[in-house]
């Protein structure tokens, strides 16, 4: 059944990759990954991939051991090596996709980094991308000419919050941290309403955001005496979410929870 399938996970995503492989009854395909003395990356398969359907798992986020850019370079080198080794199809699985927020030019001379990274990923031989809760699905689909499967964790979040809805008899509010996230919050609110047949309100934080500061000014919507669930697509410093929680509490919300995909 899995004879034509090869699943790799680069070292920084190995634990997650092992869980994925175990869930489908296989082991990760072996590979070699190292740095030369001058810091250059080396990544290569230790098994034959000719004619195989290959999946490569690599979550592109910075941690205390490795930066986003380092992980990205390793992934690109590895994909290129698989293509040169005659893999039939190469799908990269990105639980977190980097450079997703720089998806449009908001000021003259600003980079559209999402587009540039897309061109590089495609150029080394990637056949397909699978990612979860990307920052802007529309921009991802327009930047890539290859197939992009954009999964969402909303279904899992809805099931997770069922126990809270069962216990809490008061009103519930789904809140977006800014106007740009309203469509995401509204979609999640609708899923919650359809699942539990319960009226759920929608709110949004009035936020000023530029290069110098982030300031949450007010809440558009009523959160007084209600349980609030803030939904966002990514957290970098945590400042935005911290301010959103504070302002919801200042408006007399009785409980605040936060969900995010990244």
Secondary structure, DSSP 8 states (H G I E B T S, - for coil): --TTEEEEE-GGGHHHHHHHHHHTT-----EEEEE-TTS-EEEEESS--TT-EEEEE------SS--HHHHHHHHHHHHHHHHHTT-SEEEEEESS-TT-S--S-SSTT---HHHHHHHHHHHTT--EEEEES-S-HHHHHHH-SSEEEEE--HHHHHHHHHHHHHH--S-EEEEESSGGGHHHHHHHHHHHHHHHT---EEEEEEEEE-SS-EEEEEEES--TTSEEEEEES--SSSHHHHHHHHHHHHTT-SEEEEEE--
